């Protein structure tokens, strides 16, 4: 699995630690971890190990946002390097997600 999932049931928070690649190859695992379950109160997407991300990753994040309640969603994207942060900002994701 190229992502690690941790669910803190006390806080109702799901943390996904992405592997080196955040692309279509993790779609099934991402779907099972997030979209195949009831929506948690909050999500943390850790991009600390991600070296490359493609448009399908952006699509997965948008699906997660919708699943989690759209404007009510509490989703933080953390540990993205400067290149990934730039990509997320260009795509307007800094307006949809909290970027740390």
mmCIF file as gemmi writes it, N, C-alpha and C atoms, coordinates in Angstrom:
data_model
loop_
_atom_site.group_PDB
_atom_site.id
_atom_site.type_symbol
_atom_site.label_atom_id
_atom_site.label_alt_id
_atom_site.label_comp_id
_atom_site.label_asym_id
_atom_site.label_entity_id
_atom_site.label_seq_id
_atom_site.pdbx_PDB_ins_code
_atom_site.Cartn_x
_atom_site.Cartn_y
_atom_site.Cartn_z
_atom_site.occupancy
_atom_site.B_iso_or_equiv
_atom_site.pdbx_formal_charge
_atom_site.auth_seq_id
_atom_site.auth_asym_id
_atom_site.pdbx_PDB_model_num
ATOM 1 N N . UNK Axp A 1 ? 0.851 -1.181 0 1 0 ? 1 A 1
ATOM 2 C CA . UNK Axp A 1 ? 0 0 0 1 0 ? 1 A 1
ATOM 3 C C . UNK Axp A 1 ? 0.889 1.233 0 1 0 ? 1 A 1
ATOM 4 N N . UNK Axp A 2 ? 0.584 2.19 -0.834 1 0 ? 2 A 1
ATOM 5 C CA . UNK Axp A 2 ? 1.398 3.391 -0.909 1 0 ? 2 A 1
ATOM 6 C C . UNK Axp A 2 ? 0.82 4.533 -0.087 1 0 ? 2 A 1
ATOM 7 N N . UNK Axp A 3 ? -0.043 4.181 0.834 1 0 ? 3 A 1
ATOM 8 C CA . UNK Axp A 3 ? -0.514 5.158 1.803 1 0 ? 3 A 1
ATOM 9 C C . UNK Axp A 3 ? -0.803 4.435 3.104 1 0 ? 3 A 1
ATOM 10 N N . UNK Axp A 4 ? -0.636 5.172 4.186 1 0 ? 4 A 1
ATOM 11 C CA . UNK Axp A 4 ? -0.898 4.623 5.51 1 0 ? 4 A 1
ATOM 12 C C . UNK Axp A 4 ? -2.058 5.392 6.105 1 0 ? 4 A 1
ATOM 13 N N . UNK Axp A 5 ? -2.986 4.669 6.692 1 0 ? 5 A 1
ATOM 14 C CA . UNK Axp A 5 ? -4.198 5.282 7.238 1 0 ? 5 A 1
ATOM 15 C C . UNK Axp A 5 ? -4.208 5.106 8.752 1 0 ? 5 A 1
ATOM 16 N N . UNK Axp A 6 ? -4.518 6.192 9.428 1 0 ? 6 A 1
ATOM 17 C CA . UNK Axp A 6 ? -4.673 6.131 10.877 1 0 ? 6 A 1
ATOM 18 C C . UNK Axp A 6 ? -5.987 6.82 11.216 1 0 ? 6 A 1
ATOM 19 N N . UNK Axp A 7 ? -6.855 6.111 11.943 1 0 ? 7 A 1
ATOM 20 C CA . UNK Axp A 7 ? -8.141 6.692 12.348 1 0 ? 7 A 1
ATOM 21 C C . UNK Axp A 7 ? -8.141 6.864 13.852 1 0 ? 7 A 1
ATOM 22 N N . UNK Axp A 8 ? -8.236 8.1 14.288 1 0 ? 8 A 1
ATOM 23 C CA . UNK Axp A 8 ? -8.348 8.403 15.715 1 0 ? 8 A 1
ATOM 24 C C . UNK Axp A 8 ? -9.836 8.484 16.029 1 0 ? 8 A 1
ATOM 25 N N . UNK Axp A 9 ? -10.379 7.407 16.588 1 0 ? 9 A 1
ATOM 26 C CA . UNK Axp A 9 ? -11.821 7.354 16.836 1 0 ? 9 A 1
ATOM 27 C C . UNK Axp A 9 ? -12.265 8.347 17.901 1 0 ? 9 A 1
ATOM 28 N N . UNK Axp A 10 ? -11.388 8.669 18.828 1 0 ? 10 A 1
ATOM 29 C CA . UNK Axp A 10 ? -11.748 9.633 19.865 1 0 ? 10 A 1
ATOM 30 C C . UNK Axp A 10 ? -11.986 11.023 19.275 1 0 ? 10 A 1
ATOM 31 N N . UNK Axp A 11 ? -11.123 11.431 18.342 1 0 ? 11 A 1
ATOM 32 C CA . UNK Axp A 11 ? -11.264 12.736 17.691 1 0 ? 11 A 1
ATOM 33 C C . UNK Axp A 11 ? -12.068 12.663 16.398 1 0 ? 11 A 1
ATOM 34 N N . UNK Axp A 12 ? -12.391 11.437 15.951 1 0 ? 12 A 1
ATOM 35 C CA . UNK Axp A 12 ? -13.05 11.199 14.671 1 0 ? 12 A 1
ATOM 36 C C . UNK Axp A 12 ? -12.271 11.872 13.545 1 0 ? 12 A 1
ATOM 37 N N . UNK Axp A 13 ? -10.964 11.589 13.524 1 0 ? 13 A 1
ATOM 38 C CA . UNK Axp A 13 ? -10.065 12.163 12.535 1 0 ? 13 A 1
ATOM 39 C C . UNK Axp A 13 ? -9.345 11.041 11.796 1 0 ? 13 A 1
ATOM 40 N N . UNK Axp A 14 ? -9.325 11.138 10.473 1 0 ? 14 A 1
ATOM 41 C CA . UNK Axp A 14 ? -8.61 10.185 9.642 1 0 ? 14 A 1
ATOM 42 C C . UNK Axp A 14 ? -7.371 10.881 9.095 1 0 ? 14 A 1
ATOM 43 N N . UNK Axp A 15 ? -6.21 10.255 9.316 1 0 ? 15 A 1
ATOM 44 C CA . UNK Axp A 15 ? -4.95 10.778 8.779 1 0 ? 15 A 1
ATOM 45 C C . UNK Axp A 15 ? -4.463 9.822 7.706 1 0 ? 15 A 1
ATOM 46 N N . UNK Axp A 16 ? -4.163 10.383 6.541 1 0 ? 16 A 1
ATOM 47 C CA . UNK Axp A 16 ? -3.607 9.595 5.448 1 0 ? 16 A 1
ATOM 48 C C . UNK Axp A 16 ? -2.191 10.076 5.191 1 0 ? 16 A 1
ATOM 49 N N . UNK Axp A 17 ? -1.241 9.198 5.364 1 0 ? 17 A 1
ATOM 50 C CA . UNK Axp A 17 ? 0.15 9.505 5.053 1 0 ? 17 A 1
ATOM 51 C C . UNK Axp A 17 ? 0.41 8.916 3.674 1 0 ? 17 A 1
ATOM 52 N N . UNK Axp A 18 ? 0.569 9.809 2.705 1 0 ? 18 A 1
ATOM 53 C CA . UNK Axp A 18 ? 0.764 9.377 1.331 1 0 ? 18 A 1
ATOM 54 C C . UNK Axp A 18 ? 2.199 8.935 1.136 1 0 ? 18 A 1
ATOM 55 N N . UNK Axp A 19 ? 2.401 7.977 0.233 1 0 ? 19 A 1
ATOM 56 C CA . UNK Axp A 19 ? 3.733 7.501 -0.103 1 0 ? 19 A 1
ATOM 57 C C . UNK Axp A 19 ? 4.411 8.433 -1.085 1 0 ? 19 A 1
ATOM 58 N N . UNK Axp A 20 ? 5.386 7.919 -1.797 1 0 ? 20 A 1
ATOM 59 C CA . UNK Axp A 20 ? 6.184 8.738 -2.709 1 0 ? 20 A 1
ATOM 60 C C . UNK Axp A 20 ? 5.365 9.302 -3.862 1 0 ? 20 A 1
ATOM 61 N N . UNK Axp A 21 ? 4.384 8.524 -4.304 1 0 ? 21 A 1
ATOM 62 C CA . UNK Axp A 21 ? 3.561 8.963 -5.442 1 0 ? 21 A 1
ATOM 63 C C . UNK Axp A 21 ? 2.118 9.12 -4.995 1 0 ? 21 A 1
ATOM 64 N N . UNK Axp A 22 ? 1.539 10.262 -5.328 1 0 ? 22 A 1
ATOM 65 C CA . UNK Axp A 22 ? 0.115 10.491 -5.092 1 0 ? 22 A 1
ATOM 66 C C . UNK Axp A 22 ? -0.495 10.641 -6.475 1 0 ? 22 A 1
ATOM 67 N N . UNK Axp A 23 ? -0.933 9.521 -7.018 1 0 ? 23 A 1
ATOM 68 C CA . UNK Axp A 23 ? -1.474 9.496 -8.368 1 0 ? 23 A 1
ATOM 69 C C . UNK Axp A 23 ? -2.522 8.389 -8.458 1 0 ? 23 A 1
ATOM 70 N N . UNK Axp A 24 ? -2.921 8.066 -9.67 1 0 ? 24 A 1
ATOM 71 C CA . UNK Axp A 24 ? -4.001 7.099 -9.85 1 0 ? 24 A 1
ATOM 72 C C . UNK Axp A 24 ? -3.683 5.738 -9.246 1 0 ? 24 A 1
ATOM 73 N N . UNK Axp A 25 ? -2.415 5.422 -9.067 1 0 ? 25 A 1
ATOM 74 C CA . UNK Axp A 25 ? -2.052 4.12 -8.505 1 0 ? 25 A 1
ATOM 75 C C . UNK Axp A 25 ? -2.554 3.929 -7.071 1 0 ? 25 A 1
ATOM 76 N N . UNK Axp A 26 ? -2.872 5.009 -6.368 1 0 ? 26 A 1
ATOM 77 C CA . UNK Axp A 26 ? -3.383 4.894 -4.99 1 0 ? 26 A 1
ATOM 78 C C . UNK Axp A 26 ? -4.899 5.083 -4.913 1 0 ? 26 A 1
ATOM 79 N N . UNK Axp A 27 ? -5.537 5.194 -6.074 1 0 ? 27 A 1
ATOM 80 C CA . UNK Axp A 27 ? -6.971 5.475 -6.109 1 0 ? 27 A 1
ATOM 81 C C . UNK Axp A 27 ? -7.788 4.486 -5.28 1 0 ? 27 A 1
ATOM 82 N N . UNK Axp A 28 ? -7.556 3.213 -5.481 1 0 ? 28 A 1
ATOM 83 C CA . UNK Axp A 28 ? -8.344 2.198 -4.769 1 0 ? 28 A 1
ATOM 84 C C . UNK Axp A 28 ? -8.14 2.308 -3.251 1 0 ? 28 A 1
ATOM 85 N N . UNK Axp A 29 ? -6.884 2.41 -2.817 1 0 ? 29 A 1
ATOM 86 C CA . UNK Axp A 29 ? -6.598 2.516 -1.386 1 0 ? 29 A 1
ATOM 87 C C . UNK Axp A 29 ? -7.183 3.802 -0.801 1 0 ? 29 A 1
ATOM 88 N N . UNK Axp A 30 ? -7.061 4.895 -1.538 1 0 ? 30 A 1
ATOM 89 C CA . UNK Axp A 30 ? -7.612 6.175 -1.084 1 0 ? 30 A 1
ATOM 90 C C . UNK Axp A 30 ? -9.128 6.065 -0.955 1 0 ? 30 A 1
ATOM 91 N N . UNK Axp A 31 ? -9.751 5.474 -1.948 1 0 ? 31 A 1
ATOM 92 C CA . UNK Axp A 31 ? -11.207 5.321 -1.926 1 0 ? 31 A 1
ATOM 93 C C . UNK Axp A 31 ? -11.657 4.479 -0.734 1 0 ? 31 A 1
ATOM 94 N N . UNK Axp A 32 ? -10.997 3.359 -0.508 1 0 ? 32 A 1
ATOM 95 C CA . UNK Axp A 32 ? -11.36 2.497 0.618 1 0 ? 32 A 1
ATOM 96 C C . UNK Axp A 32 ? -11.15 3.196 1.958 1 0 ? 32 A 1
ATOM 97 N N . UNK Axp A 33 ? -10.09 3.973 2.064 1 0 ? 33 A 1
ATOM 98 C CA . UNK Axp A 33 ? -9.761 4.635 3.327 1 0 ? 33 A 1
ATOM 99 C C . UNK Axp A 33 ? -10.692 5.8 3.631 1 0 ? 33 A 1
ATOM 100 N N . UNK Axp A 34 ? -11.153 6.477 2.611 1 0 ? 34 A 1
ATOM 101 C CA . UNK Axp A 34 ? -11.946 7.697 2.832 1 0 ? 34 A 1
ATOM 102 C C . UNK Axp A 34 ? -13.361 7.598 2.315 1 0 ? 34 A 1
ATOM 103 N N . UNK Axp A 35 ? -13.487 7.356 1.052 1 0 ? 35 A 1
ATOM 104 C CA . UNK Axp A 35 ? -14.79 7.461 0.413 1 0 ? 35 A 1
ATOM 105 C C . UNK Axp A 35 ? -15.661 6.236 0.649 1 0 ? 35 A 1
ATOM 106 N N . UNK Axp A 36 ? -15.058 5.116 0.966 1 0 ? 36 A 1
ATOM 107 C CA . UNK Axp A 36 ? -15.816 3.898 1.211 1 0 ? 36 A 1
ATOM 108 C C . UNK Axp A 36 ? -16.33 3.784 2.637 1 0 ? 36 A 1
ATOM 109 N N . UNK Axp A 37 ? -16.027 4.762 3.459 1 0 ? 37 A 1
ATOM 110 C CA . UNK Axp A 37 ? -16.422 4.779 4.87 1 0 ? 37 A 1
ATOM 111 C C . UNK Axp A 37 ? -17.359 5.963 5.107 1 0 ? 37 A 1
ATOM 112 N N . UNK Axp A 38 ? -18.001 5.966 6.262 1 0 ? 38 A 1
ATOM 113 C CA . UNK Axp A 38 ? -18.78 7.159 6.598 1 0 ? 38 A 1
ATOM 114 C C . UNK Axp A 38 ? -17.801 8.313 6.772 1 0 ? 38 A 1
ATOM 115 N N . UNK Axp A 39 ? -18.265 9.5 6.543 1 0 ? 39 A 1
ATOM 116 C CA . UNK Axp A 39 ? -17.393 10.673 6.643 1 0 ? 39 A 1
ATOM 117 C C . UNK Axp A 39 ? -16.95 10.884 8.089 1 0 ? 39 A 1
ATOM 118 N N . UNK Axp A 40 ? -15.67 11.122 8.264 1 0 ? 40 A 1
ATOM 119 C CA . UNK Axp A 40 ? -15.13 11.468 9.58 1 0 ? 40 A 1
ATOM 120 C C . UNK Axp A 40 ? -15.349 12.952 9.819 1 0 ? 40 A 1
ATOM 121 N N . UNK Axp A 41 ? -15.115 13.378 11.05 1 0 ? 41 A 1
ATOM 122 C CA . UNK Axp A 41 ? -15.255 14.803 11.368 1 0 ? 41 A 1
ATOM 123 C C . UNK Axp A 41 ? -14.155 15.626 10.715 1 0 ? 41 A 1
ATOM 124 N N . UNK Axp A 42 ? -12.941 15.056 10.647 1 0 ? 42 A 1
ATOM 125 C CA . UNK Axp A 42 ? -11.835 15.779 10.02 1 0 ? 42 A 1
ATOM 126 C C . UNK Axp A 42 ? -10.858 14.81 9.375 1 0 ? 42 A 1
ATOM 127 N N . UNK Axp A 43 ? -10.074 15.358 8.462 1 0 ? 43 A 1
ATOM 128 C CA . UNK Axp A 43 ? -9.081 14.587 7.731 1 0 ? 43 A 1
ATOM 129 C C . UNK Axp A 43 ? -7.774 15.361 7.699 1 0 ? 43 A 1
ATOM 130 N N . UNK Axp A 44 ? -6.674 14.614 7.744 1 0 ? 44 A 1
ATOM 131 C CA . UNK Axp A 44 ? -5.348 15.181 7.562 1 0 ? 44 A 1
ATOM 132 C C . UNK Axp A 44 ? -4.697 14.384 6.44 1 0 ? 44 A 1
ATOM 133 N N . UNK Axp A 45 ? -4.267 15.083 5.406 1 0 ? 45 A 1
ATOM 134 C CA . UNK Axp A 45 ? -3.571 14.453 4.288 1 0 ? 45 A 1
ATOM 135 C C . UNK Axp A 45 ? -2.112 14.87 4.398 1 0 ? 45 A 1
ATOM 136 N N . UNK Axp A 46 ? -1.247 13.925 4.725 1 0 ? 46 A 1
ATOM 137 C CA . UNK Axp A 46 ? 0.172 14.192 4.934 1 0 ? 46 A 1
ATOM 138 C C . UNK Axp A 46 ? 0.938 13.889 3.648 1 0 ? 46 A 1
ATOM 139 N N . UNK Axp A 47 ? 1.486 14.952 3.044 1 0 ? 47 A 1
ATOM 140 C CA . UNK Axp A 47 ? 2.216 14.814 1.787 1 0 ? 47 A 1
ATOM 141 C C . UNK Axp A 47 ? 3.722 14.851 1.992 1 0 ? 47 A 1
ATOM 142 N N . UNK Axp A 48 ? 4.176 14.613 3.203 1 0 ? 48 A 1
ATOM 143 C CA . UNK Axp A 48 ? 5.588 14.715 3.528 1 0 ? 48 A 1
ATOM 144 C C . UNK Axp A 48 ? 6.503 13.825 2.712 1 0 ? 48 A 1
ATOM 145 N N . UNK Axp A 49 ? 6.034 12.676 2.276 1 0 ? 49 A 1
ATOM 146 C CA . UNK Axp A 49 ? 6.857 11.749 1.494 1 0 ? 49 A 1
ATOM 147 C C . UNK Axp A 49 ? 6.601 11.841 -0.004 1 0 ? 49 A 1
ATOM 148 N N . UNK Axp A 50 ? 5.637 12.647 -0.412 1 0 ? 50 A 1
ATOM 149 C CA . UNK Axp A 50 ? 5.224 12.692 -1.811 1 0 ? 50 A 1
ATOM 150 C C . UNK Axp A 50 ? 6.252 13.449 -2.657 1 0 ? 50 A 1
ATOM 151 N N . UNK Axp A 51 ? 6.721 12.767 -3.698 1 0 ? 51 A 1
ATOM 152 C CA . UNK Axp A 51 ? 7.653 13.378 -4.644 1 0 ? 51 A 1
ATOM 153 C C . UNK Axp A 51 ? 6.936 13.813 -5.916 1 0 ? 51 A 1
ATOM 154 N N . UNK Axp A 52 ? 5.812 13.139 -6.234 1 0 ? 52 A 1
ATOM 155 C CA . UNK Axp A 52 ? 5.06 13.515 -7.433 1 0 ? 52 A 1
ATOM 156 C C . UNK Axp A 52 ? 3.567 13.338 -7.19 1 0 ? 52 A 1
ATOM 157 N N . UNK Axp A 53 ? 2.818 14.222 -7.824 1 0 ? 53 A 1
ATOM 158 C CA . UNK Axp A 53 ? 1.365 14.223 -7.689 1 0 ? 53 A 1
ATOM 159 C C . UNK Axp A 53 ? 0.805 14.573 -9.06 1 0 ? 53 A 1
ATOM 160 N N . UNK Axp A 54 ? -0.266 13.911 -9.467 1 0 ? 54 A 1
ATOM 161 C CA . UNK Axp A 54 ? -0.857 14.224 -10.762 1 0 ? 54 A 1
ATOM 162 C C . UNK Axp A 54 ? -2.296 14.709 -10.601 1 0 ? 54 A 1
ATOM 163 N N . UNK Axp A 55 ? -2.946 14.936 -11.727 1 0 ? 55 A 1
ATOM 164 C CA . UNK Axp A 55 ? -4.302 15.487 -11.689 1 0 ? 55 A 1
ATOM 165 C C . UNK Axp A 55 ? -5.292 14.539 -11.037 1 0 ? 55 A 1
ATOM 166 N N . UNK Axp A 56 ? -5.065 13.235 -11.086 1 0 ? 56 A 1
ATOM 167 C CA . UNK Axp A 56 ? -5.995 12.318 -10.421 1 0 ? 56 A 1
ATOM 168 C C . UNK Axp A 56 ? -5.935 12.497 -8.904 1 0 ? 56 A 1
ATOM 169 N N . UNK Axp A 57 ? -4.772 12.877 -8.376 1 0 ? 57 A 1
ATOM 170 C CA . UNK Axp A 57 ? -4.66 13.17 -6.94 1 0 ? 57 A 1
ATOM 171 C C . UNK Axp A 57 ? -5.525 14.368 -6.586 1 0 ? 57 A 1
ATOM 172 N N . UNK Axp A 58 ? -5.499 15.379 -7.429 1 0 ? 58 A 1
ATOM 173 C CA . UNK Axp A 58 ? -6.337 16.553 -7.192 1 0 ? 58 A 1
ATOM 174 C C . UNK Axp A 58 ? -7.809 16.158 -7.218 1 0 ? 58 A 1
ATOM 175 N N . UNK Axp A 59 ? -8.172 15.291 -8.155 1 0 ? 59 A 1
ATOM 176 C CA . UNK Axp A 59 ? -9.546 14.803 -8.222 1 0 ? 59 A 1
ATOM 177 C C . UNK Axp A 59 ? -9.945 14.023 -6.978 1 0 ? 59 A 1
ATOM 178 N N . UNK Axp A 60 ? -9.039 13.202 -6.468 1 0 ? 60 A 1
ATOM 179 C CA . UNK Axp A 60 ? -9.334 12.44 -5.245 1 0 ? 60 A 1
ATOM 180 C C . UNK Axp A 60 ? -9.564 13.388 -4.071 1 0 ? 60 A 1
ATOM 181 N N . UNK Axp A 61 ? -8.761 14.438 -3.994 1 0 ? 61 A 1
ATOM 182 C CA . UNK Axp A 61 ? -8.943 15.416 -2.916 1 0 ? 61 A 1
ATOM 183 C C . UNK Axp A 61 ? -10.292 16.106 -3.029 1 0 ? 61 A 1
ATOM 184 N N . UNK Axp A 62 ? -10.703 16.425 -4.242 1 0 ? 62 A 1
ATOM 185 C CA . UNK Axp A 62 ? -12.018 17.053 -4.433 1 0 ? 62 A 1
ATOM 186 C C . UNK Axp A 62 ? -13.151 16.099 -4.054 1 0 ? 62 A 1
ATOM 187 N N . UNK Axp A 63 ? -13.01 14.826 -4.412 1 0 ? 63 A 1
ATOM 188 C CA . UNK Axp A 63 ? -14.028 13.841 -4.013 1 0 ? 63 A 1
ATOM 189 C C . UNK Axp A 63 ? -14.093 13.707 -2.498 1 0 ? 63 A 1
ATOM 190 N N . UNK Axp A 64 ? -12.942 13.704 -1.852 1 0 ? 64 A 1
ATOM 191 C CA . UNK Axp A 64 ? -12.912 13.641 -0.393 1 0 ? 64 A 1
ATOM 192 C C . UNK Axp A 64 ? -13.616 14.85 0.201 1 0 ? 64 A 1
ATOM 193 N N . UNK Axp A 65 ? -13.336 16.023 -0.344 1 0 ? 65 A 1
ATOM 194 C CA . UNK Axp A 65 ? -13.965 17.251 0.163 1 0 ? 65 A 1
ATOM 195 C C . UNK Axp A 65 ? -15.485 17.16 0.072 1 0 ? 65 A 1
ATOM 196 N N . UNK Axp A 66 ? -15.971 16.686 -1.057 1 0 ? 66 A 1
ATOM 197 C CA . UNK Axp A 66 ? -17.424 16.549 -1.212 1 0 ? 66 A 1
ATOM 198 C C . UNK Axp A 66 ? -17.984 15.513 -0.231 1 0 ? 66 A 1
ATOM 199 N N . UNK Axp A 67 ? -17.314 14.393 -0.106 1 0 ? 67 A 1
ATOM 200 C CA . UNK Axp A 67 ? -17.735 13.325 0.815 1 0 ? 67 A 1
ATOM 201 C C . UNK Axp A 67 ? -17.761 13.83 2.264 1 0 ? 67 A 1
ATOM 202 N N . UNK Axp A 68 ? -16.815 14.696 2.595 1 0 ? 68 A 1
ATOM 203 C CA . UNK Axp A 68 ? -16.678 15.183 3.971 1 0 ? 68 A 1
ATOM 204 C C . UNK Axp A 68 ? -17.587 16.372 4.28 1 0 ? 68 A 1
ATOM 205 N N . UNK Axp A 69 ? -18.351 16.829 3.308 1 0 ? 69 A 1
ATOM 206 C CA . UNK Axp A 69 ? -19.296 17.899 3.59 1 0 ? 69 A 1
ATOM 207 C C . UNK Axp A 69 ? -19.028 19.204 2.88 1 0 ? 69 A 1
ATOM 208 N N . UNK Axp A 70 ? -18.204 19.194 1.842 1 0 ? 70 A 1
ATOM 209 C CA . UNK Axp A 70 ? -17.9 20.369 1.023 1 0 ? 70 A 1
ATOM 210 C C . UNK Axp A 70 ? -17.428 21.54 1.882 1 0 ? 70 A 1
ATOM 211 N N . UNK Axp A 71 ? -18.189 22.622 1.931 1 0 ? 71 A 1
ATOM 212 C CA . UNK Axp A 71 ? -17.754 23.814 2.679 1 0 ? 71 A 1
ATOM 213 C C . UNK Axp A 71 ? -17.648 23.568 4.183 1 0 ? 71 A 1
ATOM 214 N N . UNK Axp A 72 ? -18.316 22.543 4.684 1 0 ? 72 A 1
ATOM 215 C CA . UNK Axp A 72 ? -18.232 22.207 6.112 1 0 ? 72 A 1
ATOM 216 C C . UNK Axp A 72 ? -17.062 21.26 6.407 1 0 ? 72 A 1
ATOM 217 N N . UNK Axp A 73 ? -16.391 20.806 5.361 1 0 ? 73 A 1
ATOM 218 C CA . UNK Axp A 73 ? -15.32 19.819 5.52 1 0 ? 73 A 1
ATOM 219 C C . UNK Axp A 73 ? -14.129 20.397 6.275 1 0 ? 73 A 1
ATOM 220 N N . UNK Axp A 74 ? -13.566 19.595 7.155 1 0 ? 74 A 1
ATOM 221 C CA . UNK Axp A 74 ? -12.343 19.948 7.867 1 0 ? 74 A 1
ATOM 222 C C . UNK Axp A 74 ? -11.234 19.058 7.328 1 0 ? 74 A 1
ATOM 223 N N . UNK Axp A 75 ? -10.528 19.569 6.327 1 0 ? 75 A 1
ATOM 224 C CA . UNK Axp A 75 ? -9.457 18.807 5.691 1 0 ? 75 A 1
ATOM 225 C C . UNK Axp A 75 ? -8.2 19.665 5.674 1 0 ? 75 A 1
ATOM 226 N N . UNK Axp A 76 ? -7.14 19.128 6.282 1 0 ? 76 A 1
ATOM 227 C CA . UNK Axp A 76 ? -5.849 19.818 6.289 1 0 ? 76 A 1
ATOM 228 C C . UNK Axp A 76 ? -4.865 19.031 5.438 1 0 ? 76 A 1
ATOM 229 N N . UNK Axp A 77 ? -4.147 19.728 4.604 1 0 ? 77 A 1
ATOM 230 C CA . UNK Axp A 77 ? -3.073 19.133 3.815 1 0 ? 77 A 1
ATOM 231 C C . UNK Axp A 77 ? -1.783 19.634 4.432 1 0 ? 77 A 1
ATOM 232 N N . UNK Axp A 78 ? -0.969 18.702 4.906 1 0 ? 78 A 1
ATOM 233 C CA . UNK Axp A 78 ? 0.227 19.076 5.663 1 0 ? 78 A 1
ATOM 234 C C . UNK Axp A 78 ? 1.49 18.522 5.009 1 0 ? 78 A 1
ATOM 235 N N . UNK Axp A 79 ? 2.611 19.154 5.346 1 0 ? 79 A 1
ATOM 236 C CA . UNK Axp A 79 ? 3.957 18.703 4.97 1 0 ? 79 A 1
ATOM 237 C C . UNK Axp A 79 ? 4.216 18.646 3.469 1 0 ? 79 A 1
ATOM 238 N N . UNK Axp A 80 ? 3.493 19.413 2.676 1 0 ? 80 A 1
ATOM 239 C CA . UNK Axp A 80 ? 3.754 19.459 1.233 1 0 ? 80 A 1
ATOM 240 C C . UNK Axp A 80 ? 5.004 20.302 0.992 1 0 ? 80 A 1
ATOM 241 N N . UNK Axp A 81 ? 5.875 19.83 0.109 1 0 ? 81 A 1
ATOM 242 C CA . UNK Axp A 81 ? 7.058 20.635 -0.205 1 0 ? 81 A 1
ATOM 243 C C . UNK Axp A 81 ? 6.641 21.839 -1.046 1 0 ? 81 A 1
ATOM 244 N N . UNK Axp A 82 ? 7.562 22.728 -1.305 1 0 ? 82 A 1
ATOM 245 C CA . UNK Axp A 82 ? 7.221 23.987 -1.978 1 0 ? 82 A 1
ATOM 246 C C . UNK Axp A 82 ? 6.64 23.758 -3.368 1 0 ? 82 A 1
ATOM 247 N N . UNK Axp A 83 ? 7.125 22.738 -4.089 1 0 ? 83 A 1
ATOM 248 C CA . UNK Axp A 83 ? 6.585 22.446 -5.411 1 0 ? 83 A 1
ATOM 249 C C . UNK Axp A 83 ? 5.144 21.976 -5.359 1 0 ? 83 A 1
ATOM 250 N N . UNK Axp A 84 ? 4.842 21.097 -4.415 1 0 ? 84 A 1
ATOM 251 C CA . UNK Axp A 84 ? 3.463 20.62 -4.261 1 0 ? 84 A 1
ATOM 252 C C . UNK Axp A 84 ? 2.546 21.743 -3.793 1 0 ? 84 A 1
ATOM 253 N N . UNK Axp A 85 ? 3.026 22.563 -2.867 1 0 ? 85 A 1
ATOM 254 C CA . UNK Axp A 85 ? 2.209 23.703 -2.407 1 0 ? 85 A 1
ATOM 255 C C . UNK Axp A 85 ? 1.9 24.641 -3.563 1 0 ? 85 A 1
ATOM 256 N N . UNK Axp A 86 ? 2.883 24.866 -4.43 1 0 ? 86 A 1
ATOM 257 C CA . UNK Axp A 86 ? 2.676 25.725 -5.6 1 0 ? 86 A 1
ATOM 258 C C . UNK Axp A 86 ? 1.603 25.123 -6.511 1 0 ? 86 A 1
ATOM 259 N N . UNK Axp A 87 ? 1.69 23.822 -6.763 1 0 ? 87 A 1
ATOM 260 C CA . UNK Axp A 87 ? 0.686 23.145 -7.591 1 0 ? 87 A 1
ATOM 261 C C . UNK Axp A 87 ? -0.703 23.283 -6.98 1 0 ? 87 A 1
ATOM 262 N N . UNK Axp A 88 ? -0.801 23.082 -5.678 1 0 ? 88 A 1
ATOM 263 C CA . UNK Axp A 88 ? -2.091 23.185 -4.993 1 0 ? 88 A 1
ATOM 264 C C . UNK Axp A 88 ? -2.633 24.61 -5.063 1 0 ? 88 A 1
ATOM 265 N N . UNK Axp A 89 ? -1.771 25.599 -4.922 1 0 ? 89 A 1
ATOM 266 C CA . UNK Axp A 89 ? -2.216 27 -5.002 1 0 ? 89 A 1
ATOM 267 C C . UNK Axp A 89 ? -2.666 27.36 -6.409 1 0 ? 89 A 1
ATOM 268 N N . UNK Axp A 90 ? -1.901 26.942 -7.423 1 0 ? 90 A 1
ATOM 269 C CA . UNK Axp A 90 ? -2.267 27.224 -8.815 1 0 ? 90 A 1
ATOM 270 C C . UNK Axp A 90 ? -3.634 26.624 -9.132 1 0 ? 90 A 1
ATOM 271 N N . UNK Axp A 91 ? -3.906 25.45 -8.576 1 0 ? 91 A 1
ATOM 272 C CA . UNK Axp A 91 ? -5.195 24.788 -8.796 1 0 ? 91 A 1
ATOM 273 C C . UNK Axp A 91 ? -6.314 25.38 -7.936 1 0 ? 91 A 1
ATOM 274 N N . UNK Axp A 92 ? -5.983 26.344 -7.08 1 0 ? 92 A 1
ATOM 275 C CA . UNK Axp A 92 ? -6.99 26.975 -6.231 1 0 ? 92 A 1
ATOM 276 C C . UNK Axp A 92 ? -7.331 26.185 -4.99 1 0 ? 92 A 1
ATOM 277 N N . UNK Axp A 93 ? -6.54 25.166 -4.667 1 0 ? 93 A 1
ATOM 278 C CA . UNK Axp A 93 ? -6.843 24.316 -3.529 1 0 ? 93 A 1
ATOM 279 C C . UNK Axp A 93 ? -6.58 25.01 -2.192 1 0 ? 93 A 1
ATOM 280 N N . UNK Axp A 94 ? -5.839 26.096 -2.226 1 0 ? 94 A 1
ATOM 281 C CA . UNK Axp A 94 ? -5.627 26.847 -0.975 1 0 ? 94 A 1
ATOM 282 C C . UNK Axp A 94 ? -6.923 27.529 -0.527 1 0 ? 94 A 1
ATOM 283 N N . UNK Axp A 95 ? -7.906 27.612 -1.42 1 0 ? 95 A 1
ATOM 284 C CA . UNK Axp A 95 ? -9.202 28.181 -1.068 1 0 ? 95 A 1
ATOM 285 C C . UNK Axp A 95 ? -10.189 27.106 -0.609 1 0 ? 95 A 1
ATOM 286 N N . UNK Axp A 96 ? -9.874 25.845 -0.904 1 0 ? 96 A 1
ATOM 287 C CA . UNK Axp A 96 ? -10.771 24.741 -0.572 1 0 ? 96 A 1
ATOM 288 C C . UNK Axp A 96 ? -10.297 23.923 0.623 1 0 ? 96 A 1
ATOM 289 N N . UNK Axp A 97 ? -8.996 23.936 0.875 1 0 ? 97 A 1
ATOM 290 C CA . UNK Axp A 97 ? -8.38 23.135 1.939 1 0 ? 97 A 1
ATOM 291 C C . UNK Axp A 97 ? -7.468 24.024 2.776 1 0 ? 97 A 1
ATOM 292 N N . UNK Axp A 98 ? -7.212 23.593 3.981 1 0 ? 98 A 1
ATOM 293 C CA . UNK Axp A 98 ? -6.219 24.279 4.825 1 0 ? 98 A 1
ATOM 294 C C . UNK Axp A 98 ? -4.87 23.67 4.483 1 0 ? 98 A 1
ATOM 295 N N . UNK Axp A 99 ? -3.926 24.511 4.019 1 0 ? 99 A 1
ATOM 296 C CA . UNK Axp A 99 ? -2.588 24.038 3.662 1 0 ? 99 A 1
ATOM 297 C C . UNK Axp A 99 ? -1.626 24.426 4.763 1 0 ? 99 A 1
ATOM 298 N N . UNK Axp A 100 ? -0.905 23.443 5.29 1 0 ? 100 A 1
ATOM 299 C CA . UNK Axp A 100 ? 0.115 23.684 6.319 1 0 ? 100 A 1
ATOM 300 C C . UNK Axp A 100 ? 1.454 23.278 5.783 1 0 ? 100 A 1
